Amino acid sequence: MNPLPPKYNKKDGAAASETEAQRASVMSAYPEHGKSLPAQRPVKNEVASRSLRLADQELVAKIVAGDKEAFAQIVDRFSVRIYRLAYRMCGSTMDAEDLTQEIFLAIYRSLQSFRGDSSLSTWVYRIAMNHCVDFQRRHRPQTLSLDEQLIVVTDRWCDNPQEALHKEELGRQIEEALSHLAPHHREVVILHELHGLTYTEVAKVLQIPVGTVKSRLSNAFRQLRELLRDYVEDEEDEVS
């Protein structure tokens, strides 16, 4: 099994151990996790955070004033993240592309309401998640198509073709398992584990208490571990 990121190796008593163990079994072999959307985020101190928010406000002010190049910076900064969020929530490449365009249009139309109370990233994710939830309400939930699942990761992950195929298959199974979670469980896993948002950021995006975020993650990993029991046990057997 791959080692856990540093933030998961530091335990705070027995309270965190169950969720961490579940997360370790399920997510450490996920092919995209920790790669293009790293979960381990740099720690920003208060001064740096205020500076970033000020820069974000200045960028938004330029866009509101009609600077198209400034909005292009937002598109470049968030396009991949928003598309992947949309895809993981709706399960279709075509729908994800349409949804991504809708989200950026909503962001553009709503920029005048951005006040800098939260980071621009949190604000963008909140709009994106609201549109994803609205999409789910308009469409019957559907199982993710395995034909559309993950980018081929053989060359990127290892030189051993057999190991690469195993990791790719496990990644497919995790995506499939995610599609069977209740929406409120799936969204916290996607935001926290696959997009690297902190507990506090997820709470702000979903507008729920931090304790609820942690509880939903714990329940989600318990369900994922059950759904992936055969694969997880195989991984653990190989390590032992």
Backbone bond lengths (Angstrom), bond angles and torsions (degrees), N, CA, C in turn:
res aa  C-N    CA-C-N  psi(-1)  N-CA   C-N-CA  omega(-1)  CA-C   N-CA-C  phi
1 M - - - 1.471 - - 1.532 109.35 -
2 N 1.326 117.49 147.26 1.445 120.89 176.03 1.517 110.52 -70.36
3 P 1.336 117.90 144.32 1.472 119.50 177.83 1.518 110.37 -64.19
4 L 1.325 116.15 152.11 1.449 120.53 179.31 1.519 110.45 -73.85
5 P 1.357 116.95 150.08 1.464 118.98 173.43 1.517 109.72 -59.12
6 P 1.331 118.58 156.88 1.467 122.07 -175.71 1.507 114.44 -52.85
7 K 1.331 118.50 -37.14 1.456 119.25 -174.83 1.511 111.79 -67.48
8 Y 1.342 117.53 -18.59 1.449 120.47 179.54 1.522 112.14 -96.63
9 N 1.319 118.01 -10.40 1.455 120.17 179.37 1.523 111.74 -83.30
10 K 1.302 117.63 -17.45 1.457 121.99 -179.61 1.514 109.12 -91.77
11 K 1.329 117.37 111.59 1.449 121.45 -176.50 1.511 110.40 -99.99
12 D 1.303 114.85 143.79 1.458 121.27 178.61 1.517 107.59 -114.47
13 G 1.341 117.05 71.00 1.454 120.98 -179.30 1.512 110.85 78.25
14 A 1.336 114.85 -168.61 1.465 120.36 -176.05 1.514 112.37 -77.17
15 A 1.348 118.01 -18.23 1.459 120.30 -173.27 1.514 112.15 -60.66
16 A 1.353 117.35 -36.57 1.465 120.15 -176.58 1.515 112.64 -87.44
17 S 1.310 119.29 -12.05 1.457 121.50 -168.66 1.518 112.81 -65.29
18 E 1.330 118.09 -39.84 1.468 119.75 -176.54 1.518 111.25 -64.66
19 T 1.338 117.08 -49.76 1.458 120.04 -179.59 1.517 110.53 -63.62
20 E 1.329 118.26 -40.73 1.453 121.47 -179.53 1.523 111.17 -64.55
21 A 1.319 116.63 -40.36 1.460 120.04 179.67 1.518 110.65 -65.98
22 Q 1.326 116.18 -40.81 1.463 120.19 178.47 1.522 110.14 -65.20
23 R 1.308 115.12 -44.37 1.453 119.88 -179.78 1.531 110.67 -63.55
24 A 1.329 116.70 -38.76 1.458 121.35 -179.69 1.519 110.88 -62.40
25 S 1.315 116.48 -44.07 1.455 120.87 -177.46 1.517 112.15 -67.12
26 V 1.336 115.89 -36.43 1.458 119.72 -171.56 1.517 112.85 -90.91
27 M 1.353 117.91 -46.29 1.447 120.06 -165.71 1.519 115.60 -96.60
28 S 1.320 118.78 -18.11 1.463 118.82 -172.39 1.514 112.89 -65.69
29 A 1.329 117.96 -23.38 1.461 120.27 179.96 1.518 112.84 -98.52
30 Y 1.336 117.08 5.41 1.454 119.74 -178.34 1.525 109.10 -67.14
31 P 1.348 119.59 121.86 1.452 121.94 -170.14 1.520 114.94 -57.32
32 E 1.334 119.43 -40.91 1.452 120.33 -175.05 1.520 112.02 -87.24
33 H 1.346 117.23 -14.34 1.455 119.73 -174.55 1.522 110.87 -66.75
34 G 1.316 115.90 130.13 1.449 120.25 177.71 1.511 114.31 80.76
35 K 1.338 116.44 5.15 1.453 117.97 -179.49 1.530 109.89 -103.42
36 S 1.352 116.87 -97.29 1.451 119.08 -173.79 1.516 112.97 -72.82
37 L 1.334 118.47 -21.69 1.455 122.20 175.01 1.522 108.11 -123.89
38 P 1.328 118.35 78.45 1.463 120.57 -172.25 1.506 112.67 -61.60
39 A 1.347 115.30 137.50 1.457 119.96 179.84 1.515 111.73 -80.40
40 Q 1.336 117.15 -27.56 1.459 119.70 -178.88 1.515 108.73 -85.22
41 R 1.318 116.65 104.51 1.455 122.11 -175.67 1.526 110.91 -92.57
42 P 1.338 117.46 147.94 1.467 119.29 175.21 1.522 110.00 -61.72
43 V 1.320 116.04 141.96 1.456 120.63 178.05 1.519 108.65 -82.22
44 K 1.338 117.13 123.73 1.451 121.66 -179.18 1.517 108.80 -102.81
45 N 1.348 116.57 128.95 1.452 118.36 175.46 1.519 109.42 -78.33
46 E 1.312 116.54 175.00 1.468 120.81 -173.49 1.517 111.97 -63.11
47 V 1.334 116.81 -40.11 1.466 120.28 -179.50 1.522 110.61 -65.22
48 A 1.339 116.10 -46.24 1.460 120.05 179.66 1.518 110.93 -63.18
49 S 1.331 116.42 -38.30 1.459 120.42 179.36 1.523 110.88 -63.73
50 R 1.333 117.04 -42.92 1.469 120.31 178.63 1.528 110.59 -64.54
51 S 1.332 116.91 -38.60 1.466 121.11 179.45 1.524 110.51 -63.75
52 L 1.332 115.92 -41.64 1.453 120.00 179.48 1.519 110.84 -64.77
53 R 1.328 116.66 -42.11 1.457 119.76 179.39 1.527 110.99 -63.96
54 L 1.340 116.73 -39.04 1.454 120.39 177.64 1.523 110.48 -62.88
55 A 1.348 116.60 -43.10 1.462 120.70 178.21 1.530 110.29 -62.78
56 D 1.327 116.54 -39.97 1.459 120.62 177.82 1.521 111.02 -62.66
57 Q 1.336 116.79 -42.87 1.460 120.61 179.88 1.528 111.29 -64.16
58 E 1.321 116.29 -38.27 1.460 120.15 177.68 1.531 110.57 -65.98
59 L 1.328 116.48 -40.28 1.459 121.04 178.00 1.527 110.47 -63.01
60 V 1.328 116.55 -44.82 1.461 120.88 179.37 1.522 110.75 -63.57
61 A 1.324 116.64 -40.21 1.462 120.68 179.42 1.531 110.87 -60.64
62 K 1.319 116.98 -39.52 1.468 120.71 177.72 1.528 110.95 -63.60
63 I 1.338 116.00 -40.86 1.463 119.94 -179.62 1.519 110.66 -65.43
64 V 1.327 115.99 -45.09 1.465 120.61 179.61 1.524 110.42 -61.25
65 A 1.335 115.83 -31.44 1.466 120.79 179.34 1.529 112.44 -78.82
66 G 1.338 116.40 -3.61 1.461 119.55 175.57 1.508 115.61 105.71
67 D 1.326 118.35 11.42 1.465 122.24 -179.25 1.535 109.17 -81.20
68 K 1.326 116.80 103.38 1.463 121.38 -177.55 1.529 111.76 -69.74
69 E 1.330 116.62 -33.55 1.465 119.23 179.28 1.525 111.19 -65.13
70 A 1.319 116.36 -31.51 1.462 119.87 178.24 1.531 110.31 -66.27
71 F 1.323 117.18 -40.14 1.467 118.93 178.56 1.528 110.47 -68.49
72 A 1.324 116.76 -32.26 1.464 119.90 176.39 1.519 110.93 -59.64
73 Q 1.335 117.34 -31.53 1.470 120.72 177.50 1.535 110.54 -64.62
74 I 1.327 116.35 -38.45 1.462 119.83 178.56 1.522 110.06 -67.73
75 V 1.327 116.31 -41.72 1.466 119.97 178.06 1.527 110.06 -60.79
76 D 1.333 116.70 -47.24 1.466 120.20 179.34 1.531 111.39 -61.33
77 R 1.292 116.21 -37.03 1.467 121.62 -175.26 1.519 112.57 -73.00
78 F 1.340 117.18 -34.82 1.458 119.62 -171.22 1.532 115.63 -118.94
79 S 1.319 118.86 -4.65 1.462 119.88 -171.55 1.533 113.04 -60.76
80 V 1.341 116.65 -45.30 1.468 119.33 -179.08 1.522 110.36 -66.04
81 R 1.318 117.28 -43.05 1.462 120.94 -178.72 1.524 111.37 -63.26
82 I 1.325 115.84 -44.24 1.465 119.44 -177.86 1.522 110.72 -67.94
83 Y 1.330 116.96 -41.37 1.471 119.04 178.79 1.526 110.52 -61.04
84 R 1.326 116.90 -44.89 1.464 119.39 -178.42 1.526 111.29 -67.26
85 L 1.322 116.49 -37.00 1.459 119.68 175.53 1.527 109.75 -62.07
86 A 1.334 116.81 -46.68 1.463 120.88 -179.94 1.526 111.15 -62.11
87 Y 1.335 115.79 -42.65 1.462 119.27 -179.16 1.519 111.75 -64.07
88 R 1.324 116.14 -43.48 1.463 120.07 -178.08 1.529 111.92 -69.34
89 M 1.316 116.39 -24.82 1.458 119.54 179.56 1.520 112.32 -87.40
90 C 1.350 117.87 -30.71 1.475 118.89 -175.85 1.518 113.17 -109.45
91 G 1.343 118.12 -22.53 1.455 120.78 172.73 1.509 116.24 80.01
92 S 1.339 118.62 13.90 1.461 121.31 -179.12 1.517 109.23 -138.68
93 T 1.332 116.93 132.50 1.460 120.05 -180.00 1.524 111.22 -64.31
94 M 1.320 117.08 -41.81 1.460 120.50 -179.12 1.533 110.96 -64.48
95 D 1.340 115.90 -46.91 1.464 119.99 178.58 1.520 111.12 -63.91
96 A 1.332 116.78 -37.74 1.462 120.86 -179.82 1.525 111.04 -64.69
97 E 1.330 117.07 -38.75 1.460 120.34 178.16 1.528 110.67 -64.94
98 D 1.338 116.41 -45.45 1.466 119.97 178.81 1.524 110.86 -63.98
99 L 1.329 115.39 -42.27 1.455 120.43 -178.67 1.528 111.15 -65.51
100 T 1.321 116.73 -37.55 1.467 120.69 178.16 1.526 110.70 -62.07
101 Q 1.326 116.88 -42.20 1.459 120.13 177.80 1.527 111.11 -64.31
102 E 1.327 116.55 -41.85 1.464 120.56 177.65 1.527 110.90 -60.76
103 I 1.312 116.14 -41.66 1.460 120.78 -177.81 1.527 111.04 -64.84
104 F 1.334 117.11 -45.00 1.461 118.99 179.79 1.526 111.71 -66.97
105 L 1.320 116.28 -33.55 1.468 118.96 175.20 1.527 109.90 -64.95
106 A 1.324 116.59 -41.81 1.468 120.48 178.03 1.522 110.99 -64.91
107 I 1.329 116.92 -39.15 1.467 120.76 177.71 1.524 110.15 -61.05
108 Y 1.325 115.79 -46.55 1.469 120.36 -178.63 1.527 111.02 -61.20
109 R 1.321 116.01 -43.61 1.472 120.57 -177.56 1.528 112.22 -71.42
110 S 1.350 116.21 -21.57 1.465 119.65 -175.19 1.523 113.93 -101.17
111 L 1.332 117.19 0.06 1.463 119.85 -172.85 1.528 113.02 -59.94
112 Q 1.317 116.85 -30.32 1.464 118.69 -179.90 1.528 111.88 -64.65
113 S 1.334 115.96 -19.94 1.468 119.18 -179.12 1.527 112.55 -88.36
114 F 1.327 117.64 -5.92 1.463 120.53 -179.78 1.524 109.61 -74.18
115 R 1.333 115.60 122.33 1.464 120.87 -176.24 1.532 112.50 -113.96
116 G 1.307 117.82 -4.31 1.455 120.02 179.44 1.510 114.41 81.37
117 D 1.345 117.80 12.55 1.459 120.19 177.54 1.526 110.90 -65.58
118 S 1.312 116.61 -31.63 1.463 122.56 173.38 1.524 106.93 -124.58
119 S 1.320 116.65 173.12 1.463 119.18 178.97 1.528 109.58 -68.12
120 L 1.320 115.37 157.27 1.463 120.06 177.73 1.522 110.12 -60.56
121 S 1.336 116.42 -37.93 1.451 121.01 179.52 1.527 111.35 -60.16
122 T 1.324 116.76 -47.27 1.465 120.38 178.73 1.518 110.90 -61.92
123 W 1.319 116.58 -42.32 1.457 122.21 -179.94 1.533 110.89 -62.27
124 V 1.340 116.36 -44.17 1.468 121.13 178.88 1.524 110.85 -64.03
125 Y 1.329 116.99 -44.58 1.459 120.59 179.92 1.526 111.26 -62.58
126 R 1.339 117.01 -35.51 1.460 119.69 179.64 1.534 110.48 -64.12
127 I 1.331 116.70 -44.47 1.461 120.36 177.49 1.522 110.29 -63.04
128 A 1.340 116.09 -44.31 1.461 120.27 -178.76 1.523 111.16 -62.54
129 M 1.330 116.65 -44.77 1.451 119.79 -178.81 1.531 111.30 -66.24
130 N 1.317 117.34 -38.61 1.463 120.08 177.97 1.524 110.96 -60.45
131 H 1.324 116.59 -40.75 1.471 119.94 178.66 1.526 110.94 -69.09
132 C 1.322 117.29 -37.03 1.465 120.05 177.70 1.524 110.93 -64.93
133 V 1.318 116.73 -41.66 1.463 120.52 178.40 1.527 110.24 -65.08
134 D 1.335 116.84 -42.07 1.468 119.85 177.39 1.519 110.69 -61.23
135 F 1.349 116.28 -38.62 1.459 119.71 178.12 1.525 110.31 -61.51
136 Q 1.323 116.59 -44.66 1.462 120.40 -179.56 1.524 111.64 -62.56
137 R 1.305 115.95 -33.87 1.464 119.12 178.57 1.519 111.72 -70.16
138 R 1.339 116.25 -30.67 1.467 120.31 -178.65 1.516 112.51 -83.10
139 H 1.318 116.79 -19.03 1.460 120.19 -176.02 1.525 110.42 -125.25
140 R 1.280 115.20 144.90 1.465 119.49 176.97 1.521 108.65 -66.89
141 P 1.341 118.43 132.80 1.468 120.70 177.96 1.523 110.72 -54.79
142 Q 1.318 115.72 139.56 1.454 119.90 -179.97 1.516 110.19 -134.20
143 T 1.309 115.41 150.74 1.452 121.02 179.03 1.517 110.03 -72.22
144 L 1.307 117.44 137.99 1.447 121.33 179.11 1.521 110.87 -61.36
145 S 1.328 116.12 136.59 1.450 121.13 178.02 1.515 109.94 -76.02
146 L 1.331 116.53 125.87 1.463 119.21 179.26 1.520 111.19 -66.49
147 D 1.344 117.52 -23.68 1.455 119.98 178.22 1.521 112.07 -69.83
148 E 1.340 116.19 -19.88 1.451 119.91 -177.52 1.519 112.88 -104.28
149 Q 1.329 117.20 3.81 1.459 119.52 -165.45 1.519 115.07 -65.12
150 L 1.286 117.26 -109.06 1.460 121.03 -165.06 1.526 112.38 -92.55
151 I 1.318 114.38 154.08 1.462 120.55 171.41 1.525 107.80 -65.52
152 V 1.328 116.88 142.52 1.459 118.80 178.54 1.529 109.17 -62.56
153 V 1.329 115.87 126.98 1.466 119.65 -173.01 1.516 112.65 -116.47
154 T 1.327 118.59 13.29 1.456 121.61 -174.77 1.526 111.96 -56.69
155 D 1.336 117.10 -54.26 1.461 120.46 -177.03 1.513 111.88 -67.93
156 R 1.346 116.59 -32.40 1.453 120.09 -173.96 1.514 111.85 -76.30
157 W 1.337 116.89 -26.65 1.464 118.25 -170.14 1.517 114.27 -99.16
158 C 1.287 118.97 -43.19 1.465 117.85 -176.76 1.515 110.31 -163.39
159 D 1.338 115.40 166.66 1.451 121.34 -179.85 1.524 111.46 -87.00
160 N 1.323 117.19 -13.69 1.458 121.81 -178.05 1.526 109.32 -88.30
161 P 1.351 119.37 107.57 1.464 121.41 -177.22 1.529 112.88 -57.83
162 Q 1.328 117.60 -38.78 1.456 120.40 -178.84 1.530 110.85 -64.35
163 E 1.327 115.85 -43.64 1.466 119.39 178.74 1.525 110.54 -65.53
164 A 1.339 116.66 -39.76 1.461 120.39 -179.98 1.524 111.02 -63.32
165 L 1.330 116.14 -43.33 1.465 119.48 178.79 1.514 111.16 -63.59
166 H 1.335 116.80 -36.86 1.463 120.87 178.38 1.525 110.62 -63.81
167 K 1.340 116.35 -44.97 1.458 120.22 179.76 1.527 110.97 -65.49
168 E 1.334 116.06 -38.85 1.465 118.82 179.68 1.526 110.21 -65.31
169 E 1.324 116.94 -41.56 1.459 120.37 179.49 1.521 110.66 -65.68
170 L 1.328 116.89 -41.21 1.460 119.73 177.99 1.523 110.04 -62.70
171 G 1.340 116.72 -39.89 1.461 120.27 177.37 1.514 111.64 -60.87
172 R 1.331 116.35 -39.73 1.468 120.24 177.39 1.527 110.61 -63.07
173 Q 1.306 115.55 -41.83 1.457 119.60 -179.46 1.532 111.39 -65.46
174 I 1.331 116.42 -36.63 1.465 119.65 177.97 1.522 110.31 -66.79
175 E 1.335 117.51 -43.35 1.456 120.36 177.20 1.531 110.32 -59.94
176 E 1.334 115.32 -42.39 1.463 120.03 178.68 1.523 110.38 -62.66
177 A 1.324 116.65 -43.78 1.467 120.42 179.35 1.524 110.95 -63.38
178 L 1.327 117.47 -40.05 1.459 121.11 178.42 1.524 111.15 -58.71
179 S 1.322 116.26 -36.41 1.464 119.16 -177.74 1.521 112.30 -68.02
180 H 1.331 117.12 -17.10 1.464 120.99 -179.72 1.532 112.56 -92.95
181 L 1.329 117.08 -6.64 1.454 119.42 177.62 1.525 110.26 -75.13
182 A 1.325 115.88 153.04 1.463 120.13 171.48 1.529 108.51 -61.25
183 P 1.332 118.57 146.74 1.464 120.97 -176.90 1.526 113.81 -52.05
184 H 1.352 118.21 -40.62 1.465 119.67 -176.86 1.523 111.71 -71.74
185 H 1.333 117.69 -20.61 1.460 120.32 173.72 1.532 110.36 -85.10
186 R 1.327 116.24 -41.50 1.463 119.80 -177.85 1.534 111.06 -63.19
187 E 1.330 117.79 -40.12 1.450 119.88 -174.46 1.531 112.45 -67.04
188 V 1.345 117.83 -34.57 1.469 118.14 179.22 1.525 110.85 -71.75
189 V 1.339 117.59 -35.24 1.464 120.71 176.90 1.522 109.82 -65.40
190 I 1.319 116.97 -44.97 1.462 121.13 -178.76 1.525 111.18 -62.79
191 L 1.325 116.27 -46.32 1.464 119.66 -177.16 1.526 111.97 -69.60
192 H 1.337 116.85 -44.82 1.474 119.99 -174.41 1.522 112.24 -80.92
193 E 1.319 117.60 -48.22 1.462 120.29 -173.18 1.517 113.07 -85.55
194 L 1.331 117.94 -42.06 1.461 120.36 -173.13 1.521 112.82 -93.99
195 H 1.344 117.40 -22.57 1.469 120.05 179.19 1.521 112.64 -112.46
196 G 1.329 117.55 -3.51 1.449 120.28 170.47 1.515 116.18 76.89
197 L 1.328 119.23 14.44 1.455 120.13 177.46 1.526 110.26 -72.42
198 T 1.304 116.18 145.05 1.461 120.50 177.26 1.525 109.53 -74.16
199 Y 1.346 116.39 169.16 1.459 120.03 176.31 1.527 111.03 -55.17
200 T 1.333 115.93 -44.46 1.464 120.75 -177.63 1.524 111.14 -64.69
201 E 1.332 116.45 -41.40 1.465 120.19 179.83 1.525 111.22 -66.15
202 V 1.325 116.51 -41.91 1.472 119.90 177.03 1.524 109.92 -61.00
203 A 1.323 116.08 -42.67 1.462 120.60 179.51 1.528 111.05 -60.16
204 K 1.334 117.02 -40.21 1.459 120.67 179.45 1.520 111.70 -69.53
205 V 1.327 116.37 -40.65 1.459 120.21 179.86 1.528 110.79 -63.12
206 L 1.332 116.06 -45.98 1.462 121.03 -176.32 1.527 112.76 -89.00
207 Q 1.338 115.08 -8.78 1.467 121.52 179.45 1.536 110.93 57.74
208 I 1.331 113.57 52.03 1.457 121.66 176.63 1.528 107.93 -135.13
209 P 1.347 118.73 161.87 1.471 120.37 179.08 1.532 111.78 -65.51
210 V 1.325 115.60 152.87 1.468 121.19 177.96 1.526 110.25 -59.12
211 G 1.334 116.71 -39.43 1.459 120.01 178.88 1.514 112.57 -60.18
212 T 1.331 116.90 -34.75 1.467 120.94 177.80 1.524 110.63 -68.83
213 V 1.335 117.03 -37.38 1.465 121.38 176.55 1.525 109.75 -59.05
214 K 1.339 116.55 -48.49 1.461 120.90 -177.99 1.524 111.00 -64.80
215 S 1.319 116.64 -40.10 1.459 120.65 179.89 1.525 111.08 -64.75
216 R 1.331 116.14 -43.31 1.471 119.33 179.56 1.519 111.52 -66.33
217 L 1.337 117.06 -37.21 1.460 119.90 177.11 1.523 110.81 -63.53
218 S 1.321 116.30 -43.51 1.459 120.45 179.53 1.525 110.67 -60.44
219 N 1.321 116.43 -46.07 1.462 120.60 179.16 1.528 111.19 -65.73
220 A 1.325 116.34 -38.99 1.462 120.08 -179.27 1.515 111.19 -64.30
221 F 1.337 117.32 -43.93 1.462 119.86 -179.57 1.526 111.37 -68.74
222 R 1.316 117.13 -32.31 1.457 119.47 175.78 1.541 110.33 -63.06
223 Q 1.326 115.99 -42.18 1.464 120.09 178.24 1.521 111.58 -69.55
224 L 1.337 116.93 -41.07 1.462 119.91 179.32 1.523 111.40 -63.23
225 R 1.316 115.62 -40.43 1.466 118.92 179.43 1.523 110.40 -62.78
226 E 1.319 117.18 -38.15 1.457 120.63 178.54 1.529 110.80 -68.47
227 L 1.328 116.51 -42.71 1.462 120.70 179.94 1.527 111.93 -65.58
228 L 1.340 115.51 -29.97 1.468 120.85 -176.60 1.521 112.03 -108.11
229 R 1.318 116.75 22.64 1.460 121.13 -171.63 1.523 112.42 -54.62
230 D 1.321 117.55 -45.21 1.472 120.21 -177.79 1.517 111.23 -62.81
231 Y 1.340 117.10 -44.15 1.456 120.46 -178.51 1.513 111.89 -69.73
232 V 1.331 116.76 -41.29 1.461 120.73 179.83 1.514 110.78 -63.73
233 E 1.339 117.55 -42.94 1.457 120.88 179.99 1.517 111.26 -65.05
234 D 1.342 116.56 -36.82 1.463 119.79 176.57 1.519 111.04 -62.34
235 E 1.355 116.42 -42.16 1.460 120.60 179.00 1.519 110.94 -62.85
236 E 1.323 116.36 -44.14 1.458 120.50 -178.72 1.518 111.39 -66.47
237 D 1.337 117.28 -35.82 1.465 121.21 178.25 1.530 110.59 -64.29
238 E 1.357 115.53 -38.90 1.458 119.35 -179.21 1.524 110.84 -65.28
239 V 1.341 116.52 -38.55 1.460 120.61 179.84 1.517 111.31 -67.09
240 S 1.355 115.28 -43.74 1.459 119.42 -178.58 1.526 111.23 -73.34
